[in-house]
Amino acid sequence: MKNIAIVPACTDLNRGDQALVWESVYFAEDIFKGKTDVRIIDTGDTDEERFIQTNQTGKEGFKLARNILGHPRRGRKSKSTAAHDDLLNIFLMITTGVCDFVRLSLLICFPQLYKILLSNKEQVNSFLFLKSCDAYFVKGGGFLHTYGKFTDFYYIWYQTFYILLGWRLNVKVFILPNSFGPFQRNSLATRYLSWILTTCKIVYAREKISKNVLENELKLKNVHYGPDFGYFIKRKKSNIKIDSNKTKVAITARPYRFPKSENPEDKYIEYIDAMAKFSDWLVREKNCEVYFITQVQGPSSHENDNIAISDIRQRTKEDNMHIDIEGDYRELADIYSQFDLVTGTRFHSVIFSQVFNVPAFAIAYGGNKSRGIMKELNLEKYVVDIEDASDSLLMEMYENITIHRHEYINELKLSKKVFEEERLNMLNMVRGYFV
């Protein structure tokens, strides 16, 4: 029996994240033929928050372990519907973050003091399980990048804490397919990240762009390619049916903060306006039926797609609809499968659609994820950078993908066969560390 932890924390409110976590469990079980005790690190500061964020995971039969590193925003319920934090919240998060850093750095230095340094019995029990583990699997996603901000070092420390803990406790760590970069060269955060990633047995990059960045910029030798685990999902029937004789288009949006912009609030308004005009054009000029889909419900306003969707729909002049379900990622994937085309700011809305041969183009943000994965599919020309996402560019993308629909689907079918082979290679490679 192998003890395996899936880290860092999982939230059911993000169906892309949820898919990657659940698929990580299935991956671990396939490696060890089911002879495992796999536990997922939970999310939330209170029982109510944990129920909201991990109820679906628990009901599905997955085991949970208490997170020993909470988010610095914890303890404060923001009622704001803005995409950006106010100054008070930023100050409070910094204070909490500094306290966490000091306390858990002491835990790394003196793990025998865990009963003193951890907050409660659940965290103590979680630490004892983490200490007993044969491996930590870092779930897939796109969570490691540095932009040269003063918060970069804490951000990287926070995101890689369980890797650091694994190194300290002599537990094997495997990073499942992730996107990496961009990185601010020679910064303290990037140098720390370079070191912590060398402690992992394998670092899987889900696109060649990230693999090249890790090898060339961070000088890592333990990097391999692996496809995003979202491509292995199975569908679960949703009770929502999209019946229409018109072309059905789904759109996902998010309250993005535009961290590279000098005027992030203005850039957000430009993005929202472009999406609204694009929606109206689809309805008015292309006789489409447009649905905005909530892919991510939280936990923070920065991650709540409903904020961006509300902002967009307030600006639209033509009819459109909004779907926000309480189901898991499999039910959401079933909904995407009923559309003719998807426009995805949330990249897992693109992936979920592609699994069921629905063409989708991506609005890329925050690193190499969208453009890199679409390049692996030979579909990079169907990517728009969020900073450049004007309504005219979105219209042009729609026209192109409509004209080349059959070629797009053929590329998907070819890539899926390659992805299945790559997953088998990953299973054998990781299994080799336990022979």
C-alpha positions in Angstrom: 0.0 0.0 0.0 1.4 3.4 -1.1 0.4 6.6 0.7 0.0 9.4 -1.9 -0.9 13.1 -1.3 -2.3 15.3 -4.1 -1.0 18.8 -3.5 -1.5 21.8 -3.3 -5.1 22.5 -2.2 -8.1 21.7 -4.4 -11.4 23.6 -4.9 -14.5 22.3 -6.5 -15.4 25.9 -7.5 -12.9 25.8 -10.3 -14.0 22.9 -12.5 -10.7 22.9 -14.5 -8.8 22.6 -11.2 -11.2 19.9 -10.0 -10.7 17.9 -13.2 -6.9 18.0 -12.8 -7.1 16.9 -9.1 -9.5 14.0 -9.7 -7.5 12.9 -12.8 -4.3 13.0 -10.6 -6.0 10.5 -8.3 -6.9 8.2 -11.2 -3.3 8.5 -12.4 -1.9 7.5 -9.0 -4.3 4.5 -8.8 -3.3 3.4 -12.3 0.4 3.4 -11.3 -0.1 1.3 -8.2 -3.0 -0.8 -9.5 -5.3 0.6 -6.9 -3.1 -0.4 -3.9 -3.0 3.2 -2.6 -4.2 5.5 0.1 -4.6 8.7 -1.9 -5.6 11.9 -0.1 -6.4 15.4 -1.6 -5.4 18.5 0.3 -8.6 20.4 1.1 -9.5 24.1 0.9 -11.3 26.6 3.1 -10.9 28.3 6.5 -14.2 27.2 8.1 -16.4 24.2 7.9 -18.8 26.1 5.6 -16.0 27.1 3.2 -14.6 23.6 3.1 -18.1 22.2 2.4 -18.6 24.7 -0.5 -15.1 24.0 -2.0 -14.7 20.2 -1.5 -18.2 18.8 -1.1 -18.3 17.3 -4.6 -14.9 15.8 -4.1 -15.9 14.2 -0.9 -19.2 12.9 -2.2 -17.3 11.3 -5.1 -15.5 9.1 -2.5 -12.1 10.8 -2.5 -10.3 11.2 0.8 -9.4 14.6 2.0 -6.6 15.9 4.2 -6.5 19.3 6.0 -4.5 22.0 4.3 -1.7 23.2 6.6 -1.1 26.4 4.6 -4.1 28.6 4.3 -4.6 31.4 1.8 -3.6 34.8 3.2 -7.1 36.1 2.4 -8.6 33.6 4.9 -10.8 34.9 7.7 -12.2 37.8 5.6 -15.3 37.3 3.5 -15.2 39.9 0.7 -18.6 41.0 -0.5 -16.9 43.0 -3.3 -17.8 42.3 -6.9 -14.7 44.1 -8.2 -11.9 42.3 -10.0 -9.3 44.0 -7.9 -8.6 44.0 -4.1 -8.8 47.2 -2.1 -5.8 48.5 -0.1 -7.1 47.2 3.2 -7.5 43.7 2.0 -4.0 43.9 0.4 -2.5 45.0 3.8 -4.3 42.3 5.7 -3.2 39.6 3.3 0.4 40.8 3.6 0.3 40.6 7.4 -1.2 37.1 7.3 1.2 36.0 4.7 4.2 37.1 6.7 3.0 35.2 9.8 2.4 32.1 7.7 5.9 32.3 6.2 7.6 32.6 9.6 5.5 29.8 11.3 5.8 27.3 8.5 9.5 28.1 7.8 10.0 27.0 11.4 8.1 23.8 10.7 10.5 23.1 7.8 13.5 23.7 10.0 12.1 21.8 13.0 9.4 19.3 11.8 9.4 17.7 15.3 7.7 20.8 16.6 4.6 20.2 14.4 2.2 20.0 17.4 3.3 23.5 18.5 3.4 25.1 15.0 0.2 23.7 13.5 -3.2 25.2 14.4 -5.4 22.3 15.2 -5.8 18.5 15.4 -6.9 18.2 11.8 -3.7 19.9 10.6 -1.6 17.7 12.9 -3.2 14.5 11.5 -2.7 15.9 8.0 1.0 16.5 8.7 1.4 12.9 10.1 -0.1 11.6 6.9 2.1 13.8 4.7 5.1 12.6 6.7 4.2 8.9 6.0 3.7 9.5 2.3 5.6 7.6 -0.4 5.0 10.5 -2.9 3.4 13.8 -3.4 1.8 14.4 -6.8 1.6 18.1 -7.6 -1.6 18.5 -9.6 -1.5 20.0 -13.1 -2.3 23.5 -14.0 -0.4 26.8 -14.6 0.6 28.2 -11.3 4.4 29.1 -11.4 5.5 32.4 -12.9 7.2 35.6 -11.8 6.5 39.1 -13.2 9.0 41.1 -11.1 6.5 42.1 -8.5 7.4 42.6 -4.9 5.1 39.7 -4.0 6.8 37.2 -6.3 8.9 35.5 -3.7 6.0 34.9 -1.3 3.8 33.7 -4.3 6.4 31.1 -5.4 7.0 30.0 -1.8 3.3 29.6 -1.2 2.7 27.7 -4.4 5.7 25.3 -3.8 5.3 24.9 -0.1 4.4 21.2 -0.3 7.4 20.6 -2.6 9.6 22.1 0.1 7.9 20.0 2.7 8.4 16.9 0.6 12.1 17.7 0.3 12.4 18.2 4.0 10.6 14.9 4.8 12.4 12.9 2.1 9.2 12.2 0.2 9.4 11.8 -3.6 7.7 14.7 -5.4 6.4 14.5 -9.0 4.9 17.6 -10.7 2.2 16.5 -13.1 1.7 18.4 -16.4 1.9 22.1 -15.7 2.6 25.3 -17.5 5.6 27.4 -16.4 6.7 30.9 -17.0 7.2 33.6 -17.8 10.0 34.2 -15.3 11.8 37.4 -14.2 15.4 36.4 -14.7 17.8 36.5 -11.8 15.2 37.5 -9.3 15.2 36.0 -5.9 11.9 34.3 -6.6 13.1 32.7 -9.8 16.4 31.5 -8.2 14.4 29.9 -5.4 12.0 28.3 -7.8 14.9 26.9 -9.9 16.3 25.3 -6.8 13.1 23.8 -5.4 12.2 22.3 -8.8 15.5 20.4 -8.8 14.4 18.5 -5.7 11.5 16.9 -7.6 12.0 13.5 -9.2 10.2 14.6 -12.4 8.7 17.9 -13.6 6.2 17.4 -16.4 5.5 20.4 -18.6 2.3 20.3 -20.6 3.7 22.1 -23.6 7.1 22.3 -25.2 7.3 26.1 -24.6 7.3 25.5 -20.9 9.7 22.6 -21.2 12.2 24.8 -23.1 11.8 27.6 -20.6 12.6 25.3 -17.7 15.6 23.7 -19.4 17.0 26.9 -20.9 16.2 29.6 -18.3 16.1 27.6 -15.1 18.7 25.0 -16.3 16.6 22.0 -15.1 17.6 18.4 -16.1 14.5 16.6 -14.8 11.9 18.0 -17.2 9.7 15.8 -19.4 6.7 16.5 -21.6 3.2 15.3 -20.6 -0.3 16.3 -21.9 -2.8 18.2 -19.7 -4.9 15.7 -17.7 -8.0 17.5 -18.8 -7.8 15.6 -22.1 -8.6 12.3 -20.3 -11.9 13.3 -18.7 -15.1 11.3 -19.0 -18.6 12.9 -19.5 -21.4 12.7 -17.0 -24.9 13.6 -18.3 -26.1 17.0 -17.3 -29.8 17.8 -17.0 -29.3 20.9 -19.2 -30.1 20.5 -22.8 -29.1 23.1 -25.5 -31.8 22.7 -28.2 -31.7 25.2 -31.1 -31.6 25.2 -34.9 -29.2 28.1 -34.7 -25.4 27.9 -34.4 -24.8 27.6 -30.7 -21.8 29.4 -29.3 -20.5 29.2 -25.7 -18.3 31.9 -24.2 -16.2 31.8 -21.0 -14.8 34.9 -19.4 -13.0 35.8 -16.2 -12.3 39.0 -14.1 -8.6 39.1 -15.2 -6.4 41.7 -13.5 -4.0 42.4 -16.3 -0.8 42.3 -14.2 1.5 43.4 -17.0 -0.6 46.5 -17.8 0.2 50.0 -16.6 -3.6 50.7 -16.4 -5.1 47.3 -15.5 -8.6 48.7 -14.8 -8.8 50.3 -18.2 -7.6 47.0 -19.9 -10.2 45.1 -18.1 -12.9 47.4 -19.4 -11.5 47.0 -22.9 -11.7 43.3 -22.6 -15.3 43.4 -21.3 -16.4 45.7 -24.0 -14.8 43.6 -26.7 -16.6 40.5 -25.4 -19.9 42.3 -25.3 -19.6 43.6 -28.9 -18.5 40.1 -30.1 -21.6 38.5 -28.4 -23.9 41.1 -30.1 -22.2 40.5 -33.5 -22.7 36.8 -33.2 -26.4 37.2 -32.5 -27.1 40.0 -34.9 -24.9 39.2 -37.9 -24.4 35.4 -37.6 -27.8 34.4 -36.3 -26.1 32.5 -33.4 -27.5 31.7 -30.0 -24.9 32.8 -27.4 -24.5 31.3 -23.9 -22.1 32.6 -21.3 -20.8 29.7 -19.2 -19.5 30.0 -15.6 -16.4 27.7 -15.5 -15.0 29.0 -12.2 -17.2 30.2 -9.3 -14.5 31.3 -6.9 -13.3 31.2 -4.2 -12.3 34.9 -4.5 -13.7 37.7 -6.6 -10.5 37.5 -8.7 -11.6 34.0 -9.7 -15.4 34.3 -9.9 -16.3 34.3 -13.6 -19.8 35.5 -12.7 -18.4 39.0 -12.1 -16.9 39.2 -15.6 -20.0 37.7 -17.2 -22.3 40.1 -15.4 -20.1 43.0 -16.5 -20.3 41.8 -20.1 -24.0 41.1 -20.2 -24.7 44.6 -18.8 -23.1 45.9 -21.9 -24.8 43.6 -24.5 -27.7 44.9 -26.6 -28.7 41.5 -28.1 -30.2 38.5 -26.3 -27.9 36.0 -24.7 -28.1 33.4 -22.0 -26.1 32.5 -18.9 -25.4 28.9 -17.6 -24.0 28.5 -14.1 -24.4 24.9 -12.8 -23.6 23.4 -9.4 -22.4 20.1 -11.0 -18.9 18.8 -11.3 -16.5 19.2 -14.3 -18.0 16.1 -16.0 -21.4 17.7 -16.2 -19.9 21.0 -17.4 -18.1 19.1 -20.1 -21.4 17.5 -21.2 -22.8 21.0 -21.6 -19.8 22.2 -23.8 -20.3 19.0 -25.9 -23.7 20.4 -27.1 -22.3 23.5 -28.7 -21.1 24.2 -32.2 -18.2 26.4 -31.1 -16.6 27.7 -27.9 -14.7 30.9 -27.2 -12.7 30.3 -24.1 -10.9 32.6 -21.8 -10.9 29.8 -19.3 -8.6 27.4 -21.1 -10.2 24.3 -19.6 -13.4 25.3 -21.3 -11.4 24.9 -24.5 -10.0 21.6 -23.4 -13.4 20.2 -22.3 -14.9 21.2 -25.6 -12.0 19.7 -27.6 -12.4 16.3 -25.8 -15.8 16.0 -27.5 -14.6 17.4 -30.9 -16.2 20.8 -30.5 -13.9 23.5 -32.1 -12.8 26.2 -29.7 -10.5 29.2 -29.8 -8.6 30.5 -26.8 -8.2 33.9 -25.2 -4.8 33.5 -23.7 -3.6 35.1 -20.4 -1.0 34.5 -17.7 1.9 32.6 -19.3 2.4 29.8 -21.8 -0.7 27.7 -21.1 -3.2 28.5 -23.9 -0.8 29.2 -26.7 1.6 26.4 -25.7 -1.1 23.7 -25.5 -2.8 24.8 -28.7 0.6 24.6 -30.4 0.9 21.0 -29.3 -2.4 20.4 -31.1 -1.1 22.3 -34.2 -3.9 24.8 -33.6 -1.9 27.8 -32.3 -3.5 30.1 -35.0 -6.7 29.8 -32.9 -5.3 31.8 -30.0 -5.9 35.5 -29.2 -3.9 37.2 -26.4 -6.2 38.8 -23.8 -4.3 42.0 -24.1 -5.2 42.2 -27.8 -8.7 40.7 -27.6 -10.6 43.4 -29.6 -14.0 42.6 -30.9 -12.8 42.7 -34.5 -10.1 40.1 -33.7 -12.6 37.8 -32.0 -14.9 38.1 -35.1 -12.0 37.2 -37.4 -11.2 34.2 -35.2 -14.8 33.0 -35.4 -14.8 33.3 -39.2 -11.5 31.4 -39.5 -12.5 28.5 -37.2 -15.9 28.2 -39.0 -14.2 27.9 -42.4 -11.6 25.4 -41.2 -13.9 23.4 -38.9 -13.1 20.0 -40.4 -9.4 20.5 -40.4 -9.6 21.6 -36.8 -11.4 18.4 -35.8 -8.9 16.2 -37.7 -6.1 17.8 -35.8 -7.9 17.0 -32.5 -8.3 13.3 -33.4 -4.6 12.9 -34.3 -3.5 14.6 -31.0 -5.8 12.5 -28.8 -4.0 9.3 -29.9 -0.7 10.9 -29.1 -1.9 12.0 -25.7 -3.1 8.5 -24.8 0.4 7.1 -25.6 2.1 9.9 -23.6 0.0 9.1 -20.5 1.1 5.5 -20.7 4.7 6.6 -20.9 4.2 8.8 -17.9 2.7 5.9 -15.9 5.7 3.7 -16.7 8.2 6.5 -16.0 6.8 7.3 -12.5 6.2 3.6 -11.7 9.9 3.1 -12.3 10.8 5.1 -9.2 9.0 2.6 -7.0 10.4 -0.7 -8.4 
